[in-house]
Amino acid sequence: MTERIADSNNFVSEKHLNLYQRWSEGGCGLLISGNVMVDRYNIEGAGNIILEERTFSKQKNMLKRWAEISTANNTHFWMQLSHAGRQTPGEINSSPLAPSSIRLKIPGRRFGIPVQMSLADIKNTINQFVFAAKAARDVGFTGIQIHSAHGYLLSQFLSPNINIRNDEWGGSLKNRSRLLVQIIRSCRKELGSNFPISVKLNSADFQKGGFTDKESIAVTKILHDEKIDLLEISGGTYEQVKFLGYDKLAVYPKKNISLTRSSIAREAYFLSYAEKISSESNLPLMVTGGFRTQFGMNSALSNACQMIGLARPLCTDPLAVKKLLLQEIEVLPIFENKLSISKKWFSVDSPITIFKSLNALSIISWYYVQLRRMGDGLNPNLKLKPLNALFINEKIEKKTIKIYRKRIKNG
């Protein structure tokens, strides 16, 4: 749900206000922003909002407007704070910061050679998260979420095949989770006990030698001791994109459906993991990823979690949740992936990695286009083909990267 619609200064734009106004009217109890980056050199995309102390005064008013619009309908609005680490695109930074100098390799995408963070870098990163958290509170956000999933920096520190440090920030799980814990503690000290702090955590990296489900449960127990207010469960990294799923393209089914327990588990990518956590911890849980049916959501709420997270359905219909709550529908948008290239090339099980990557990029581009359309005051275009969306998105991304690099070069 990263929006990538910031203005040329990487500040909140009118597009954000348009988009979140529609979502705030859509019936959600809580909206969580897309990536708000705490370091201008280590970002997820050139169109990200960047929130740093050096520019805060210049963007404070727009941040306030964003918070006001997003909370106007009794909706909570939490800022998601993130640092991309080695997942910073190579066109943006050829030497991003990371726990260790292990390069990310993905077909069709270029990433730089990471620089292992010094102790000073780590201390500065903690301070960056804390400043952004305080800024979020001061402009009217009702909570924050610390992004420690999907292969971004804090997730990289947790992963033993990416974090190969031999100091107090690497090695044992206690050491690998130290940065996340220090950020939480520092934010709590500044924000007080009544301001919600949430964490987004991988259930696993789904990679050999990576962060496992057992380690994730152990980290959950650590987070319980830190008294965070909500844990969002997700999974995967850029190299293993479980969090993207492989949906189909956007229509409401003509008939409602009922599901078995096994089909509910297939519907919700991380439900079984949430059930394991809920049996060992009473930490409030939100499960995100794949939910499409009222039946599946109610079942999850009864057995595994306290909140349901929805993302892609809100890109296709910003009023989808309201329709669900009013019982106008029982099933959220279901997608049918129809690409104009031979279907066998794009099979999820295909051994041809480049085509699998292209498929994932096409699908995610489709959602980026819909977010931008709503930011421009338009409705989603459900007839748009994924490959066309990929071409549209790539053109916009290249232009945005060019603007970003020119601004950074000029200081």
C-alpha positions as CSV (number, residue, x, y, z in Angstrom):
1,M,0.0,0.0,0.0
2,T,3.0,2.3,-0.4
3,E,1.6,5.2,-2.3
4,R,4.6,6.8,-4.1
5,I,2.7,10.0,-4.8
6,A,4.7,12.5,-2.8
7,D,5.5,15.9,-4.3
8,S,8.9,16.8,-5.8
9,N,10.2,17.5,-2.3
10,N,9.0,14.1,-1.0
11,F,6.4,15.8,1.1
12,V,2.7,15.0,1.5
13,S,0.9,16.0,-1.7
14,E,-2.7,16.9,-2.7
15,K,-2.8,13.4,-4.1
16,H,-2.5,12.0,-0.6
17,L,-5.3,14.2,0.6
18,N,-7.6,13.0,-2.2
19,L,-6.7,9.3,-1.7
20,Y,-7.1,9.3,2.1
21,Q,-10.3,11.3,2.1
22,R,-11.8,8.5,0.1
23,W,-10.5,5.9,2.4
24,S,-11.5,7.8,5.5
25,E,-15.1,7.7,4.2
26,G,-14.9,4.0,3.6
27,G,-15.8,2.5,7.0
28,C,-12.3,1.4,8.2
29,G,-11.7,1.7,12.0
30,L,-8.0,2.2,11.4
31,L,-6.0,3.5,8.4
32,I,-2.2,2.9,8.3
33,S,-0.2,5.0,5.9
34,G,2.1,3.5,3.3
35,N,5.9,3.7,3.9
36,V,6.9,7.0,5.5
37,M,10.7,6.9,5.2
38,V,12.9,8.2,8.0
39,D,16.1,8.5,5.9
40,R,16.2,10.3,2.6
41,Y,19.1,8.1,1.2
42,N,17.5,4.8,2.1
43,I,14.0,4.8,0.7
44,E,11.6,2.3,-0.8
45,G,10.7,4.4,-3.8
46,A,11.4,7.8,-5.2
47,G,7.8,8.9,-4.6
48,N,7.9,8.1,-0.9
49,I,7.2,10.7,1.8
50,I,10.4,11.4,3.7
51,L,10.1,12.7,7.2
52,E,13.3,14.1,8.6
53,E,14.1,16.8,11.2
54,R,15.8,18.9,8.6
55,T,12.6,19.4,6.5
56,F,9.9,18.9,9.1
57,S,9.0,22.6,9.5
58,K,8.5,22.9,5.7
59,Q,6.0,20.0,5.5
60,K,4.4,20.3,8.9
61,N,1.2,21.9,7.6
62,M,0.6,19.3,4.9
63,L,1.2,16.5,7.4
64,K,-1.5,18.1,9.6
65,R,-3.9,18.3,6.8
66,W,-3.3,14.7,5.9
67,A,-4.0,13.6,9.5
68,E,-7.1,15.8,9.7
69,I,-8.6,14.4,6.5
70,S,-7.8,10.8,7.5
71,T,-9.3,11.0,10.9
72,A,-12.3,13.1,9.9
73,N,-14.8,10.2,10.1
74,N,-13.8,8.8,13.5
75,T,-11.1,6.8,11.9
76,H,-7.7,6.2,13.6
77,F,-4.7,7.1,11.4
78,W,-1.3,5.6,12.2
79,M,1.9,6.5,10.4
80,Q,4.0,3.6,9.1
81,L,7.7,4.4,9.7
82,S,10.2,2.6,7.5
83,H,13.8,2.4,6.4
84,A,14.5,0.4,3.3
85,G,18.1,-0.6,4.0
86,R,19.4,-2.8,1.2
87,Q,16.0,-2.8,-0.6
88,T,16.7,0.8,-1.6
89,P,16.6,0.7,-5.5
90,G,20.0,1.0,-7.1
91,E,18.9,4.0,-9.1
92,I,18.3,5.9,-5.9
93,N,21.3,4.8,-3.9
94,S,24.1,2.5,-5.1
95,S,25.5,2.0,-1.6
96,P,22.5,1.8,0.9
97,L,22.9,1.1,4.6
98,A,22.3,-2.5,5.8
99,P,23.3,-4.7,8.7
100,S,25.8,-6.4,6.5
101,S,27.2,-6.0,3.0
102,I,25.0,-8.7,1.4
103,R,23.5,-7.6,-1.9
104,L,19.9,-8.1,-3.0
105,K,19.5,-9.8,-6.3
106,I,16.1,-9.9,-8.1
107,P,15.6,-10.4,-11.9
108,G,14.6,-7.2,-13.6
109,R,15.6,-5.0,-10.8
110,R,18.9,-3.4,-9.8
111,F,20.1,-2.9,-6.2
112,G,23.3,-1.5,-4.9
113,I,26.1,-3.0,-2.8
114,P,25.1,-2.4,0.8
115,V,27.4,-0.7,3.3
116,Q,27.5,-2.4,6.7
117,M,26.2,0.1,9.3
118,S,28.6,1.4,11.8
119,L,27.6,2.0,15.5
120,A,27.1,5.6,14.7
121,D,24.8,4.7,11.8
122,I,22.7,2.5,14.1
123,K,22.4,5.2,16.7
124,N,21.4,7.7,14.0
125,T,18.8,5.4,12.6
126,I,17.2,5.0,16.1
127,N,17.1,8.8,16.4
128,Q,15.5,9.1,13.0
129,F,12.7,6.7,13.9
130,V,12.1,8.5,17.2
131,F,12.0,11.9,15.5
132,A,9.5,10.7,12.9
133,A,7.4,9.1,15.6
134,K,7.3,12.4,17.6
135,A,6.5,14.3,14.5
136,A,3.6,12.0,13.7
137,R,2.1,12.5,17.1
138,D,2.6,16.3,17.0
139,V,0.7,16.7,13.6
140,G,-2.3,14.7,14.7
141,F,-1.7,11.0,13.9
142,T,-3.3,8.7,16.5
143,G,-0.5,6.1,16.5
144,I,2.6,4.8,14.7
145,Q,3.6,1.5,13.1
146,I,7.2,0.4,13.0
147,H,7.8,-1.6,9.8
148,S,9.9,-4.6,10.6
149,A,8.7,-6.9,7.8
150,H,9.0,-7.5,4.0
151,G,12.8,-7.3,4.0
152,Y,13.2,-3.7,5.0
153,L,16.0,-2.6,7.3
154,L,14.6,-3.8,10.7
155,S,13.6,-7.1,9.0
156,Q,17.1,-7.4,7.6
157,F,18.5,-7.1,11.1
158,L,16.3,-10.0,12.3
159,S,17.3,-12.3,9.4
160,P,20.4,-14.5,10.1
161,N,21.2,-14.8,6.4
162,I,21.3,-11.0,5.9
163,N,22.6,-9.9,9.3
164,I,26.0,-11.7,9.7
165,R,27.4,-9.2,12.1
166,N,29.6,-10.5,15.0
167,D,28.9,-7.6,17.4
168,E,26.0,-6.9,19.8
169,W,23.7,-6.2,16.8
170,G,24.1,-9.6,15.2
171,G,24.5,-13.3,16.0
172,S,21.9,-14.4,18.5
173,L,18.2,-13.6,18.1
174,K,18.4,-11.3,21.1
175,N,21.2,-9.3,19.3
176,R,19.4,-9.3,15.9
177,S,16.2,-8.0,17.5
178,R,18.1,-5.3,19.5
179,L,17.6,-2.5,17.0
180,L,13.9,-3.1,16.8
181,V,13.6,-3.2,20.6
182,Q,15.8,-0.1,21.1
183,I,13.6,1.9,18.6
184,I,10.4,0.8,20.4
185,R,11.8,1.7,23.8
186,S,13.1,5.1,22.6
187,C,9.8,5.9,21.0
188,R,7.8,4.8,24.1
189,K,10.0,7.1,26.2
190,E,9.2,10.1,24.0
191,L,5.5,9.3,23.2
192,G,4.3,8.1,26.6
193,S,2.3,5.0,27.5
194,N,-1.0,6.2,25.9
195,F,0.1,6.7,22.3
196,P,-0.2,3.5,20.3
197,I,2.9,1.8,19.0
198,S,2.5,-1.0,16.5
199,V,5.0,-3.3,14.8
200,K,4.7,-5.1,11.5
201,L,6.5,-8.4,11.7
202,N,7.2,-11.2,9.3
203,S,5.9,-14.6,10.2
204,A,8.9,-15.8,8.3
205,D,11.1,-14.8,5.4
206,F,10.3,-18.0,3.5
207,Q,14.0,-18.3,2.5
208,K,16.6,-21.0,3.3
209,G,18.6,-19.7,6.3
210,G,16.3,-16.8,6.8
211,F,14.1,-15.6,9.6
212,T,11.9,-18.6,10.7
213,D,8.4,-18.9,12.2
214,K,10.0,-20.1,15.4
215,E,12.2,-17.1,15.6
216,S,9.2,-14.9,14.8
217,I,7.3,-16.3,17.8
218,A,10.3,-15.7,20.0
219,V,10.4,-12.1,18.8
220,T,6.7,-11.8,19.5
221,K,7.3,-12.7,23.1
222,I,10.0,-10.0,23.3
223,L,7.5,-7.5,21.8
224,H,4.9,-8.6,24.4
225,D,7.4,-7.6,27.1
226,E,7.9,-4.3,25.5
227,K,4.1,-3.7,25.7
228,I,3.4,-2.7,22.1
229,D,-0.2,-2.0,21.4
230,L,-0.7,-4.1,18.2
231,L,1.3,-6.6,16.2
232,E,0.5,-6.9,12.5
233,I,1.5,-10.3,10.9
234,S,2.8,-10.5,7.4
235,G,5.6,-12.4,5.7
236,G,8.2,-12.5,2.9
237,T,10.8,-10.2,1.4
238,Y,11.5,-8.8,-2.1
239,E,13.3,-12.1,-2.9
240,Q,10.3,-14.2,-1.7
241,V,7.2,-12.1,-2.1
242,K,4.6,-14.0,-0.1
243,F,3.0,-10.7,1.0
244,L,2.1,-9.9,-2.6
245,G,0.2,-13.1,-3.3
246,Y,-1.0,-13.9,-6.8
247,D,-4.5,-12.5,-7.0
248,K,-6.9,-12.3,-9.9
249,L,-8.3,-9.0,-11.6
250,A,-11.1,-7.0,-10.1
251,V,-14.7,-8.0,-10.2
252,Y,-17.3,-8.8,-7.6
253,P,-18.5,-12.4,-7.9
254,K,-22.1,-12.6,-8.9
255,K,-22.9,-15.2,-6.2
256,N,-21.8,-15.2,-2.6
257,I,-19.8,-18.2,-1.4
258,S,-19.2,-20.1,1.8
259,L,-15.8,-21.6,2.7
260,T,-14.4,-24.5,4.6
261,R,-11.8,-24.1,7.3
262,S,-9.1,-25.2,4.9
263,S,-10.2,-22.7,2.2
264,I,-10.2,-19.9,4.8
265,A,-6.6,-20.8,5.6
266,R,-5.8,-20.5,1.9
267,E,-7.7,-17.2,1.7
268,A,-5.7,-15.6,4.5
269,Y,-2.0,-16.1,3.9
270,F,-0.8,-15.9,7.5
271,L,-3.7,-17.1,9.5
272,S,-2.2,-20.4,10.7
273,Y,0.8,-18.5,12.0
274,A,-1.4,-16.0,13.8
275,E,-3.2,-19.0,15.5
276,K,0.2,-20.2,16.8
277,I,1.0,-16.8,18.2
278,S,-2.4,-16.3,19.8
279,S,-1.9,-19.7,21.6
280,E,1.3,-18.4,23.2
281,S,0.7,-14.7,23.7
282,N,-2.2,-12.4,24.4
283,L,-0.6,-9.6,22.4
284,P,-3.3,-7.9,20.2
285,L,-2.9,-9.2,16.6
286,M,-3.8,-8.0,13.2
287,V,-3.6,-10.4,10.3
288,T,-3.2,-8.9,6.8
289,G,-3.1,-10.6,3.5
290,G,-5.6,-12.4,1.3
291,F,-8.9,-11.8,3.2
292,R,-11.8,-11.6,0.8
293,T,-14.9,-13.1,2.4
294,Q,-17.0,-12.0,5.4
295,F,-17.1,-15.6,6.5
296,G,-13.3,-15.9,6.5
297,M,-12.8,-12.6,8.4
298,N,-15.3,-13.5,11.1
299,S,-13.7,-17.0,11.5
300,A,-10.2,-15.4,11.9
301,L,-11.6,-12.8,14.4
302,S,-13.1,-15.7,16.4
303,N,-10.0,-17.9,16.5
304,A,-6.8,-16.0,15.8
305,C,-6.8,-12.2,15.9
306,Q,-8.4,-9.0,17.1
307,M,-8.2,-7.1,13.8
308,I,-8.3,-7.8,10.1
309,G,-6.1,-5.8,7.7
310,L,-7.2,-5.1,4.2
311,A,-5.2,-3.6,1.4
312,R,-5.8,-4.5,-2.2
313,P,-9.6,-4.4,-2.1
314,L,-9.3,-0.7,-1.1
315,C,-7.3,0.0,-4.2
316,T,-10.2,-1.4,-6.4
317,D,-13.1,0.0,-4.4
318,P,-12.4,2.5,-1.6
319,L,-15.9,1.8,-0.2
320,A,-15.5,-1.9,-0.1
321,V,-15.3,-2.1,3.7
322,K,-18.5,0.1,4.1
323,K,-20.3,-2.2,1.7
324,L,-19.2,-5.2,3.7
325,L,-20.3,-3.7,7.1
326,L,-23.6,-2.7,5.6
327,Q,-24.0,-6.3,4.4
328,E,-24.4,-5.1,0.8
329,I,-21.7,-7.7,-0.1
330,E,-20.2,-10.7,1.5
331,V,-17.2,-11.0,-0.7
332,L,-14.6,-8.3,-1.4
333,P,-13.1,-7.9,-4.9
334,I,-11.6,-11.1,-6.3
335,F,-9.0,-10.8,-9.1
336,E,-8.4,-12.6,-12.3
337,N,-4.9,-12.2,-13.7
338,K,-5.2,-12.0,-17.5
339,L,-1.9,-11.2,-19.1
340,S,-1.5,-10.8,-22.8
341,I,1.6,-13.1,-22.9
342,S,1.4,-16.9,-23.0
343,K,-0.3,-18.1,-19.8
344,K,2.2,-20.9,-19.2
345,W,5.0,-18.4,-18.9
346,F,3.3,-16.7,-16.0
347,S,2.4,-19.7,-14.0
348,V,3.1,-19.2,-10.3
349,D,4.8,-22.6,-10.4
350,S,6.9,-21.8,-13.5
351,P,10.7,-22.4,-13.1
352,I,11.4,-19.4,-15.2
353,T,12.1,-16.9,-12.5
354,I,12.2,-13.8,-14.7
355,F,8.6,-14.4,-15.8
356,K,7.4,-14.9,-12.3
357,S,9.1,-11.7,-11.3
358,L,7.5,-9.9,-14.3
359,N,4.1,-11.3,-13.3
360,A,4.5,-9.9,-9.7
361,L,5.7,-6.6,-11.0
362,S,2.8,-6.3,-13.4
363,I,0.3,-7.1,-10.7
364,I,1.7,-4.7,-8.2
365,S,2.0,-2.0,-10.9
366,W,-1.7,-2.4,-11.5
367,Y,-2.4,-1.4,-7.9
368,Y,0.1,1.6,-8.1
369,V,-1.9,2.9,-11.0
370,Q,-5.2,2.6,-9.1
371,L,-3.7,4.5,-6.1
372,R,-2.5,7.3,-8.4
373,R,-5.9,7.5,-10.1
374,M,-7.6,8.0,-6.8
375,G,-5.0,10.5,-5.9
376,D,-5.9,12.4,-9.0
377,G,-9.6,12.3,-8.0
378,L,-10.5,9.5,-10.5
379,N,-12.1,6.1,-9.9
380,P,-10.1,2.9,-10.2
381,N,-9.9,1.5,-13.8
382,L,-10.8,-2.2,-13.3
383,K,-10.4,-2.8,-17.1
384,L,-6.7,-2.0,-17.1
385,K,-4.5,-4.9,-18.1
386,P,-1.5,-5.7,-15.8
387,L,1.1,-5.4,-18.5
388,N,-0.2,-2.0,-19.6
389,A,-0.1,-1.0,-15.9
390,L,3.5,-2.1,-15.8
391,F,4.4,0.1,-18.7
392,I,2.5,3.1,-17.2
393,N,4.1,2.6,-13.8
394,E,7.6,2.2,-15.1
395,K,7.4,5.4,-17.0
396,I,6.2,7.3,-13.9
397,E,8.8,5.7,-11.7
398,K,11.7,6.7,-14.0
399,K,10.4,10.3,-14.1
400,T,10.1,10.4,-10.3
401,I,13.6,8.9,-9.8
402,K,15.0,11.5,-12.1
403,I,13.4,14.3,-10.0
404,Y,14.5,12.7,-6.8
405,R,18.1,12.3,-7.9
406,K,18.3,15.9,-9.1
407,R,17.0,17.2,-5.8
408,I,19.4,15.1,-3.7
409,K,22.3,16.1,-5.8
410,N,21.5,19.8,-5.3
411,G,21.2,19.2,-1.5
